[in-house]
């Protein structure tokens, strides 16, 4: 297998098209597993076969644990995307962030607005050795670039469609 390399900084070039221009689509299918319930006993598999995860309710929600859950998967995606965007910006600005970490905590809870459910995300960035003012500016610019941060702030286009 080839050694992984970061994406080119040219990804930071502004797009000037009039419509959404897709670059990549990740597709994951979830089935219900033993309890016929995607969250409690589901299996999440990507169409390319690279992701194959057992989903389980965490003990805090009355489950046995022992598998991943949607909050962990969302937190992993958020943290990875933010770290990637942060890294691209740092390369462009010639700022060394080799020891940077991004930790995302996604909490599932009750929504006081409608009485149902919502998510709250906290993203913590550590940039050891980077002066505070430079680190703050880098994080601020990353918030504007990272699609997960934009989605959390602005929402996302979401189409839900019944098949068959």
Long-range contacts (C-beta under 8 A, 24 or more apart in sequence): 6-84, 6-87, 6-88, 6-91, 7-84, 7-88, 9-88, 9-91, 9-92, 11-88, 12-88, 12-89, 12-92, 12-145, 30-55, 39-69, 39-70, 44-68, 44-73, 61-108, 70-108, 71-106, 71-107, 71-108, 71-119, 72-106, 74-104, 74-106, 74-119, 74-121, 75-104, 75-105, 75-106, 75-121, 76-104, 77-148, 78-104, 78-106, 78-121, 78-123, 78-148, 78-149, 78-152, 79-103, 79-104, 79-123, 81-146, 81-147, 81-148, 82-123, 82-125, 82-142, 82-146, 82-148, 82-149, 84-146, 85-142, 85-145, 85-146, 86-125, 86-138, 86-139, 86-142, 86-146, 88-145, 89-138, 89-141, 89-142, 89-145, 90-138, 93-138, 95-130, 95-134, 95-138, 96-129, 96-130, 97-127, 97-130, 97-138, 99-126, 99-128, 99-129, 100-125, 100-126, 100-127, 100-128, 101-125, 101-126, 102-126, 121-152, 123-149
